Amino acid sequence: MTGSRTDQNATSGRDSPGSPNKALFLYSLIVFLSSAVVMILEITAGRLIAPYVGVSLYSWTSIIGVVLAGLSLGNWAGGVWVDAGAGDREAGLALAAAAVSTLGVVLMLTLVAPAVQSQPLGLITASFLLSLGLFFVPAACLGLVTPMLTTLALRRDPRAGHVVGRMHALAALGSIVGTFAAGFVLIQYLGTRAVIVGAGVALLALAFPLLRGSKVIAAAMTAMAVLVLGAGLAHQGMATPCDEESQYYCIRVVDSAGTAEPGATRTLVLDHLVHGISYGPDGTILFAPYAHLMDELMRRHLGARADTASYFFAGGGSYSQPRAVLTAFPAARVVVAELDPAVTRIAEERLFLTGDNLTVMHTDARVALSDAAPGSYDVVVGDVFHDVALPYHLTTVEYAALIRSRLTADGIYVLNVVDAFPDPQLVKSIVKTLAMQFRQVDVWLETIPGGQDRVTYVISASDNAEPPRELESAHGLARRWLRVTEPLLNTGTPLSTLPILRDDYVPVERLVSRLLLGVTGT
């Protein structure tokens, strides 16, 4: 018995100086904080790569899959390492390696992102490669920590159930805290790059107590961390492409010199997609053909009622369409549901948005419509995107029924949808879905592409008579559009094989998968 206690004490002394209780507390604290860092990195990853590949189901799938793969490899390697005799010093080395690789994300972004963007890759491939190049190594290094410290804790406390349960609970609790901290606080107030650097510094600080008996290693890892961060700074790794990082987007406003007179035309870019163009001198000018078409469809449908009608816009973006209505019809009532308050503020400060009859609701469009009284609007406009796809809950038959109930009897619903040509499966499914609630549903294009392409379609839905096959602009720039409903629905995938979109089955990403898999999605 005495010999056994001596062996245990010898092992504990080799692992770390200090009392067992202090060591157990340190191990527990590190597991909690390092698990928090894992989730901080994972949440930040989505925002960090958004300016290059956007935010979609596929980008988040790539990030989560890569981080889990790194953690899995690290968990296995950490268990093998500690069974081979690793102690506190090696666990500290793992944390220091995680710190260096995390700080290296700032540098790697300047190398990996341009390389990925220079290749003809689809969004899925680009998202995966960015996630792999930036976050696999930090995740693998962080994966080493928990199995190593759990095993070291078991050497000091033989109650296996207590120790393992405590470590798992602390890891889960740390993950929860890291998720909430990153999503609700850190990214909004510090920005993605500052969060990455802060996470790396925090990991290095956590490594020092475990490396206190190995000053040379601690100094070497600190020097390496400084060099990696310095290289990142030298490569402009801290230079963000965003004018502002909000709760939802990387927001940029670009002066579009050459579109009109310099400085008078500004383009709003959210993440990696253009979300609208605003012309300062005349709010009725809509440069985007799809936005112009939607405005023409609304005006023609309403006729003389347009100047006093009620309009609901799902999505603000650059606010060019609500601004066009307010400029042309100052007495109209315009309500906009825009999730991001920062987008609204940017539109007011830099995109020429004004209007006394404008009401902005910073909430989800479906929630805003649910709160409205039946028959509240003459027009509902859908101009909202989640990357290249529509938010799935704004495509379903339940949402269409909500729109129908909030429109007046002779109201109109218009929306734009990005999809492939010549077989736009999402557009077809939306037409099929809207036909459950509206008698007349049509698809419009400005021009017929010469080959396969990514196209912005406009869909109109009402209970009125069939519109003409061609539509010429009566306001703004001279344009002509074609109603392509029948030929489009009769080309490619049969309409009968495509789903009616419902709240419990909305395969939006599958229906636009060619945009995400092919080059046209970038």
C-alpha positions as CSV (number, residue, x, y, z in Angstrom):
1,M,0.0,0.0,0.0
2,T,2.8,2.4,0.9
3,G,4.6,1.7,-2.3
4,S,1.5,2.3,-4.3
5,R,0.9,5.7,-2.7
6,T,4.6,6.6,-3.4
7,D,4.2,5.7,-7.1
8,Q,1.1,7.8,-7.3
9,N,2.7,10.8,-5.6
10,A,5.7,10.5,-7.9
11,T,3.6,10.5,-11.0
12,S,1.6,13.6,-9.7
13,G,4.8,15.4,-8.9
14,R,6.2,14.7,-12.4
15,D,3.0,16.1,-14.0
16,S,2.7,19.3,-12.1
17,P,4.0,20.9,-8.9
18,G,1.4,22.0,-6.3
19,S,-1.4,20.4,-4.5
20,P,-3.8,17.9,-6.2
21,N,-6.8,20.2,-5.6
22,K,-5.0,23.1,-7.3
23,A,-4.0,20.9,-10.2
24,L,-7.5,19.6,-10.6
25,F,-9.0,23.1,-10.5
26,L,-6.5,24.2,-13.2
27,Y,-7.3,21.2,-15.4
28,S,-11.0,21.9,-15.1
29,L,-10.6,25.6,-15.8
30,I,-8.5,24.9,-18.9
31,V,-11.0,22.4,-20.3
32,F,-13.9,24.9,-19.7
33,L,-12.1,27.8,-21.4
34,S,-10.5,25.8,-24.2
35,S,-13.9,24.4,-25.1
36,A,-15.3,27.9,-25.1
37,V,-12.6,28.9,-27.5
38,V,-13.5,26.0,-29.9
39,M,-17.0,27.4,-30.2
40,I,-15.8,31.0,-30.5
41,L,-13.7,30.0,-33.4
42,E,-16.5,28.0,-35.0
43,I,-19.0,30.8,-34.8
44,T,-16.4,33.4,-35.9
45,A,-15.4,31.1,-38.9
46,G,-18.9,31.6,-40.4
47,R,-18.4,35.4,-40.4
48,L,-14.8,35.3,-41.4
49,I,-15.4,33.4,-44.7
50,A,-18.7,35.1,-45.5
51,P,-17.2,37.9,-47.6
52,Y,-15.7,35.2,-49.8
53,V,-18.4,32.5,-50.1
54,G,-21.4,34.0,-48.3
55,V,-23.4,32.3,-45.6
56,S,-25.5,29.2,-46.4
57,L,-26.3,25.7,-45.2
58,Y,-23.3,24.5,-47.2
59,S,-20.8,26.9,-45.7
60,W,-21.9,26.1,-42.1
61,T,-21.9,22.4,-43.0
62,S,-18.3,22.8,-44.1
63,I,-17.2,24.7,-41.0
64,I,-18.9,22.3,-38.6
65,G,-17.6,19.3,-40.4
66,V,-14.0,20.5,-40.6
67,V,-14.0,21.6,-36.9
68,L,-15.4,18.2,-35.8
69,A,-12.9,16.4,-37.9
70,G,-10.1,18.3,-36.3
71,L,-11.4,17.7,-32.8
72,S,-11.8,14.0,-33.6
73,L,-8.2,13.7,-34.7
74,G,-7.0,15.7,-31.7
75,N,-9.1,13.7,-29.2
76,W,-7.6,10.4,-30.5
77,A,-4.0,11.8,-30.7
78,G,-4.3,13.3,-27.2
79,G,-5.4,10.0,-25.7
80,V,-2.6,8.2,-27.4
81,W,-0.1,10.8,-26.3
82,V,-1.1,10.9,-22.6
83,D,-1.0,7.1,-22.5
84,A,2.5,7.2,-23.8
85,G,3.5,9.3,-20.7
86,A,2.6,12.9,-21.6
87,G,2.1,15.2,-18.7
88,D,1.5,18.8,-17.9
89,R,4.3,20.0,-20.2
90,E,2.9,18.2,-23.2
91,A,-0.6,19.5,-22.5
92,G,0.8,23.0,-22.3
93,L,2.6,22.4,-25.6
94,A,-0.7,21.4,-27.2
95,L,-2.4,24.5,-25.9
96,A,0.5,26.7,-27.2
97,A,0.3,25.0,-30.6
98,A,-3.4,25.7,-30.6
99,A,-2.6,29.3,-29.8
100,V,0.0,29.6,-32.6
101,S,-2.3,28.0,-35.2
102,T,-5.2,30.2,-34.1
103,L,-3.2,33.3,-34.5
104,G,-2.1,31.9,-37.8
105,V,-5.7,32.1,-39.1
106,V,-5.1,35.8,-39.7
107,L,-2.1,35.0,-41.9
108,M,-3.7,32.0,-43.6
109,L,-6.7,34.0,-44.6
110,T,-4.6,36.3,-46.7
111,L,-3.1,33.2,-48.5
112,V,-6.0,30.8,-48.7
113,A,-8.8,33.1,-49.6
114,P,-7.2,34.6,-52.7
115,A,-6.0,31.2,-53.8
116,V,-9.6,29.8,-53.5
117,Q,-11.1,32.8,-55.2
118,S,-8.7,32.6,-58.1
119,Q,-10.0,29.1,-59.0
120,P,-13.3,28.3,-60.9
121,L,-14.9,26.6,-57.8
122,G,-18.4,26.3,-56.7
123,L,-19.6,27.6,-53.3
124,I,-19.5,24.2,-51.7
125,T,-15.9,23.4,-52.7
126,A,-14.8,27.0,-51.9
127,S,-16.4,26.9,-48.5
128,F,-14.9,23.5,-47.6
129,L,-11.4,24.5,-48.7
130,L,-11.5,27.8,-46.8
131,S,-12.7,26.1,-43.7
132,L,-10.1,23.3,-44.0
133,G,-7.2,25.7,-44.7
134,L,-8.1,28.0,-41.8
135,F,-9.6,26.0,-39.0
136,F,-8.6,22.3,-39.2
137,V,-5.2,22.7,-37.5
138,P,-6.5,24.9,-34.6
139,A,-9.3,22.4,-34.0
140,A,-7.0,19.4,-34.0
141,C,-4.6,21.1,-31.5
142,L,-7.5,22.0,-29.3
143,G,-8.8,18.5,-29.6
144,L,-5.7,17.3,-27.8
145,V,-6.4,19.1,-24.6
146,T,-9.5,17.6,-23.1
147,P,-8.4,13.9,-23.2
148,M,-5.0,14.8,-22.0
149,L,-6.2,16.8,-19.0
150,T,-8.9,14.3,-18.2
151,T,-6.4,11.5,-18.0
152,L,-4.0,13.7,-15.9
153,A,-6.9,14.5,-13.6
154,L,-7.6,10.7,-13.1
155,R,-4.0,10.3,-12.0
156,R,-4.7,12.6,-9.1
157,D,-8.3,11.6,-8.4
158,P,-9.2,7.9,-8.8
159,R,-13.0,8.5,-8.9
160,A,-13.3,7.9,-12.6
161,G,-17.0,8.7,-12.9
162,H,-16.6,12.0,-11.0
163,V,-13.6,13.1,-13.0
164,V,-14.9,12.1,-16.5
165,G,-18.4,13.5,-15.8
166,R,-17.0,16.8,-14.5
167,M,-14.7,17.2,-17.5
168,H,-17.5,16.4,-20.0
169,A,-19.9,18.8,-18.2
170,L,-17.3,21.6,-18.2
171,A,-16.5,21.1,-21.8
172,A,-20.2,21.3,-22.7
173,L,-20.7,24.3,-20.5
174,G,-17.7,26.0,-22.0
175,S,-19.0,25.3,-25.5
176,I,-22.3,26.9,-24.5
177,V,-20.6,30.0,-23.1
178,G,-18.4,30.3,-26.1
179,T,-21.3,30.1,-28.5
180,F,-23.3,32.8,-26.7
181,A,-20.3,35.0,-26.2
182,A,-19.2,34.9,-29.8
183,G,-22.7,35.3,-31.3
184,F,-24.2,37.8,-29.0
185,V,-21.2,39.9,-27.9
186,L,-17.7,39.4,-29.2
187,I,-18.2,39.6,-33.0
188,Q,-20.5,42.5,-32.8
189,Y,-18.3,44.6,-30.6
190,L,-14.8,43.5,-31.6
191,G,-15.0,42.1,-35.1
192,T,-13.9,38.8,-36.4
193,R,-10.2,39.3,-36.7
194,A,-9.9,40.8,-33.2
195,V,-11.8,37.8,-31.8
196,I,-9.4,35.4,-33.6
197,V,-6.4,37.2,-32.1
198,G,-8.0,37.4,-28.7
199,A,-8.7,33.6,-28.8
200,G,-5.1,32.9,-29.7
201,V,-3.7,35.1,-26.9
202,A,-6.1,33.5,-24.4
203,L,-4.9,30.0,-25.4
204,L,-1.3,31.0,-25.0
205,A,-2.1,32.4,-21.5
206,L,-3.7,29.1,-20.6
207,A,-0.6,27.2,-21.7
208,F,1.7,29.1,-19.3
209,P,0.6,27.4,-16.0
210,L,1.3,24.0,-17.6
211,L,4.6,25.1,-18.9
212,R,5.9,26.8,-15.8
213,G,8.6,24.1,-15.4
214,S,9.6,24.5,-19.0
215,K,10.6,28.1,-19.5
216,V,12.5,27.5,-22.7
217,I,9.5,25.8,-24.4
218,A,7.2,28.6,-23.1
219,A,9.6,31.3,-24.5
220,A,9.9,29.5,-27.8
221,M,6.2,29.1,-28.3
222,T,5.6,32.8,-27.3
223,A,8.2,33.9,-29.8
224,M,6.6,31.7,-32.5
225,A,3.2,33.2,-31.7
226,V,4.5,36.7,-32.0
227,L,6.2,35.8,-35.3
228,V,3.0,34.3,-36.8
229,L,0.9,37.2,-35.7
230,G,3.5,39.6,-37.0
231,A,3.5,37.9,-40.4
232,G,-0.3,38.1,-40.4
233,L,-0.2,41.8,-39.7
234,A,2.5,42.3,-42.4
235,H,0.2,40.6,-44.9
236,Q,-2.7,42.9,-44.0
237,G,-4.4,40.1,-42.2
238,M,-6.2,42.5,-39.9
239,A,-7.6,44.5,-42.8
240,T,-11.3,43.7,-43.0
241,P,-13.2,44.0,-46.3
242,C,-16.2,45.2,-44.3
243,D,-17.1,48.8,-43.7
244,E,-19.0,47.4,-40.7
245,E,-19.6,43.9,-39.2
246,S,-23.2,43.8,-37.9
247,Q,-25.1,41.0,-36.2
248,Y,-25.9,39.5,-39.6
249,Y,-23.5,40.7,-42.3
250,C,-20.2,42.0,-43.5
251,I,-21.5,45.4,-44.9
252,R,-19.8,47.4,-47.6
253,V,-20.9,50.4,-49.6
254,V,-19.1,51.0,-52.9
255,D,-19.1,54.2,-54.8
256,S,-20.1,53.0,-58.3
257,A,-18.2,55.6,-60.4
258,G,-19.1,55.2,-64.1
259,T,-22.7,53.9,-63.5
260,A,-23.8,57.5,-63.3
261,E,-22.0,60.6,-62.1
262,P,-19.2,59.7,-59.6
263,G,-20.3,59.5,-56.0
264,A,-23.9,59.7,-56.9
265,T,-24.4,56.0,-57.3
266,R,-23.6,53.6,-54.5
267,T,-23.8,49.8,-54.3
268,L,-24.6,47.9,-51.1
269,V,-22.6,44.6,-50.7
270,L,-23.7,42.2,-47.9
271,D,-21.1,39.5,-47.4
272,H,-20.2,38.6,-51.0
273,L,-23.3,39.6,-52.9
274,V,-24.6,42.9,-54.2
275,H,-27.9,43.7,-52.6
276,G,-28.9,46.9,-54.4
277,I,-27.8,50.1,-56.2
278,S,-28.9,53.5,-55.1
279,Y,-28.8,56.6,-57.3
280,G,-28.7,59.8,-55.3
281,P,-30.2,62.4,-57.6
282,D,-33.3,60.4,-58.5
283,G,-34.7,57.7,-56.2
284,T,-37.0,56.4,-58.9
285,I,-34.1,55.2,-61.1
286,L,-33.5,51.5,-60.5
287,F,-30.4,50.2,-62.2
288,A,-31.0,46.5,-61.4
289,P,-33.3,45.2,-64.2
290,Y,-35.1,42.9,-61.7
291,A,-35.8,45.7,-59.3
292,H,-37.0,47.9,-62.1
293,L,-39.3,45.1,-63.3
294,M,-40.8,44.6,-59.9
295,D,-41.5,48.3,-59.7
296,E,-43.2,48.3,-63.1
297,L,-45.3,45.3,-62.2
298,M,-46.5,47.0,-59.0
299,R,-47.3,50.3,-60.8
300,R,-49.2,48.6,-63.7
301,H,-51.2,46.4,-61.3
302,L,-52.2,49.2,-59.1
303,G,-52.8,51.9,-61.7
304,A,-54.2,55.1,-60.2
305,R,-54.2,53.5,-56.7
306,A,-50.4,53.4,-56.7
307,D,-49.9,56.9,-55.1
308,T,-51.9,56.0,-52.0
309,A,-51.4,52.3,-51.8
310,S,-49.9,50.3,-48.9
311,Y,-46.6,48.5,-49.6
312,F,-44.9,45.8,-47.6
313,F,-41.3,44.9,-48.4
314,A,-39.8,41.7,-47.1
315,G,-36.1,42.8,-46.9
316,G,-34.6,46.3,-47.1
317,G,-31.2,45.8,-48.5
318,S,-30.1,49.0,-50.1
319,Y,-33.7,50.2,-49.7
320,S,-33.7,51.2,-53.4
321,Q,-37.1,49.8,-54.1
322,P,-38.9,51.3,-51.0
323,R,-37.1,54.6,-51.8
324,A,-38.4,54.4,-55.4
325,V,-42.0,54.1,-54.2
326,L,-41.6,56.9,-51.6
327,T,-40.1,59.2,-54.2
328,A,-42.7,58.5,-56.8
329,F,-45.7,58.4,-54.4
330,P,-45.0,60.5,-51.3
331,A,-48.5,59.7,-49.9
332,A,-48.0,55.9,-50.1
333,R,-47.6,53.9,-46.9
334,V,-44.4,51.8,-47.0
335,V,-43.5,49.2,-44.4
336,V,-40.2,47.4,-44.5
337,A,-39.2,44.3,-42.5
338,E,-35.4,44.3,-42.3
339,L,-33.7,42.0,-39.8
340,D,-30.5,44.1,-39.5
341,P,-30.7,47.5,-37.9
342,A,-27.2,48.3,-39.2
343,V,-28.4,47.9,-42.8
344,T,-31.1,50.4,-42.2
345,R,-28.7,52.8,-40.6
346,I,-26.3,52.5,-43.5
347,A,-29.1,53.1,-46.0
348,E,-30.0,56.3,-44.2
349,E,-26.4,57.5,-43.8
350,R,-25.0,56.5,-47.2
351,L,-27.7,55.3,-49.5
352,F,-29.9,58.4,-49.6
353,L,-32.8,56.8,-47.8
354,T,-35.4,59.3,-46.5
355,G,-39.2,59.3,-46.1
356,D,-41.8,60.4,-43.6
357,N,-44.2,57.5,-44.6
358,L,-41.6,54.8,-44.1
359,T,-42.0,52.3,-41.3
360,V,-39.1,50.0,-40.7
361,M,-39.6,46.8,-38.5
362,H,-36.4,45.2,-37.5
363,T,-37.8,41.7,-37.4
364,D,-38.4,38.7,-39.6
365,A,-40.7,39.4,-42.5
366,R,-43.0,36.4,-41.7
367,V,-43.3,37.6,-38.1
368,A,-44.1,41.2,-39.3
369,L,-46.8,39.9,-41.6
370,S,-48.3,37.7,-38.9
371,D,-48.7,40.7,-36.7
372,A,-50.5,42.7,-39.5
373,A,-54.3,42.8,-39.9
374,P,-55.9,40.9,-42.8
375,G,-56.0,43.0,-46.0
376,S,-53.4,45.5,-44.7
377,Y,-51.4,45.8,-48.0
378,D,-52.0,46.3,-51.7
379,V,-48.5,45.0,-52.5
380,V,-46.1,42.6,-50.9
381,V,-42.6,42.5,-52.2
382,G,-40.1,39.7,-51.6
383,D,-36.5,40.9,-51.9
384,V,-34.6,38.9,-49.2
385,F,-31.8,36.4,-49.6
386,H,-29.9,34.0,-47.5
387,D,-26.8,33.9,-49.7
388,V,-27.9,33.0,-53.2
389,A,-30.9,31.2,-51.9
390,L,-34.1,32.5,-50.3
391,P,-34.7,31.9,-46.6
392,Y,-36.7,28.7,-46.7
393,H,-39.5,29.8,-44.4
394,L,-40.3,32.6,-46.9
395,T,-41.0,30.2,-49.8
396,T,-43.6,27.8,-48.3
397,V,-47.3,27.4,-49.0
398,E,-47.9,28.5,-45.4
399,Y,-46.1,31.8,-46.0
400,A,-48.0,32.2,-49.3
401,A,-51.3,31.7,-47.4
402,L,-50.2,34.4,-45.0
403,I,-49.3,36.8,-47.8
404,R,-52.7,36.1,-49.5
405,S,-54.5,36.9,-46.2
406,R,-52.6,40.2,-45.7
407,L,-53.2,41.4,-49.2
408,T,-56.3,43.2,-50.4
409,A,-58.6,41.2,-52.7
410,D,-56.9,42.7,-55.8
411,G,-53.4,42.9,-54.3
412,I,-50.2,41.6,-55.9
413,Y,-47.1,39.7,-54.6
414,V,-43.8,40.1,-56.5
415,L,-40.5,38.6,-55.6
416,N,-37.1,37.9,-57.1
417,V,-35.3,34.5,-57.1
418,V,-31.8,33.6,-58.1
419,D,-31.7,30.3,-59.9
420,A,-30.2,28.5,-62.8
421,F,-31.2,28.7,-66.5
422,P,-32.7,27.0,-68.4
423,D,-34.1,24.6,-65.7
424,P,-34.7,26.7,-62.5
425,Q,-36.0,24.0,-60.2
426,L,-36.5,26.4,-57.2
427,V,-38.4,28.9,-59.4
428,K,-40.7,26.1,-60.6
429,S,-41.4,24.8,-57.1
430,I,-42.2,28.4,-56.0
431,V,-44.6,28.8,-58.9
432,K,-46.2,25.5,-58.0
433,T,-46.5,26.6,-54.4
434,L,-47.9,30.0,-55.0
435,A,-50.5,28.5,-57.4
436,M,-52.0,27.0,-54.3
437,Q,-53.0,30.5,-53.1
438,F,-53.1,32.7,-56.3
439,R,-55.0,32.2,-59.6
440,Q,-52.3,33.9,-61.7
441,V,-48.6,33.2,-61.2
442,D,-46.0,34.3,-63.7
443,V,-42.2,34.3,-64.3
444,W,-40.4,37.2,-65.9
445,L,-37.0,37.7,-67.5
446,E,-35.3,40.7,-69.1
447,T,-33.5,38.6,-71.7
448,I,-33.2,34.9,-72.5
449,P,-29.6,33.7,-71.8
450,G,-27.7,32.1,-74.6
451,G,-26.7,29.1,-72.5
452,Q,-26.5,27.8,-69.0
453,D,-26.3,30.7,-66.6
454,R,-27.2,32.1,-63.2
455,V,-30.3,34.3,-63.6
456,T,-32.4,36.6,-61.4
457,Y,-36.0,35.7,-62.1
458,V,-39.0,37.8,-61.1
459,I,-42.3,36.1,-60.1
460,S,-45.6,37.8,-59.8
461,A,-48.7,36.4,-58.2
462,S,-52.2,37.8,-58.0
463,D,-55.9,36.9,-58.7
464,N,-56.0,39.2,-61.8
465,A,-56.2,38.3,-65.4
466,E,-53.2,37.0,-67.3
467,P,-50.7,39.8,-68.1
468,P,-49.2,40.5,-71.5
469,R,-46.3,38.4,-72.8
470,E,-44.1,41.4,-73.1
471,L,-43.7,44.4,-70.8
472,E,-42.0,47.7,-71.7
473,S,-40.9,50.1,-69.0
474,A,-43.1,53.2,-68.6
475,H,-40.7,54.8,-66.1
476,G,-37.0,55.1,-65.6
477,L,-34.6,53.4,-68.0
478,A,-35.8,52.0,-71.3
479,R,-36.2,48.2,-70.9
480,R,-38.3,45.3,-72.0
481,W,-39.2,42.1,-70.2
482,L,-40.6,38.8,-71.3
483,R,-43.2,36.6,-69.5
484,V,-41.6,33.2,-69.7
485,T,-44.0,31.2,-67.5
486,E,-45.2,28.5,-70.0
487,P,-41.9,27.7,-71.8
488,L,-40.0,27.7,-68.5
489,L,-42.4,25.3,-66.8
490,N,-42.3,23.0,-69.8
491,T,-38.5,22.8,-70.1
492,G,-36.3,20.5,-68.2
493,T,-37.5,18.9,-64.9
494,P,-41.2,18.1,-65.1
495,L,-43.3,20.3,-62.7
496,S,-45.0,17.2,-61.4
497,T,-41.8,15.8,-59.9
498,L,-41.0,19.0,-58.0
499,P,-42.3,19.6,-54.5
500,I,-44.8,22.0,-53.2
501,L,-42.8,23.8,-50.5
502,R,-44.1,23.3,-47.0
503,D,-42.8,24.3,-43.6
504,D,-41.9,20.7,-42.9
505,Y,-40.2,20.1,-46.2
506,V,-38.4,23.0,-47.9
507,P,-35.3,21.6,-49.9
508,V,-34.3,25.1,-51.1
509,E,-30.6,24.3,-51.1
510,R,-31.1,21.1,-53.1
511,L,-33.2,22.9,-55.7
512,V,-30.5,25.5,-56.3
513,S,-27.6,23.0,-55.8
514,R,-26.3,23.6,-59.3
515,L,-25.5,27.2,-58.3
516,L,-23.6,26.0,-55.2
517,L,-21.8,23.1,-56.9
518,G,-21.0,24.9,-60.2
519,V,-18.9,27.9,-61.0
520,T,-22.0,30.0,-61.5
521,G,-22.5,30.0,-57.8
522,T,-19.5,32.2,-57.1
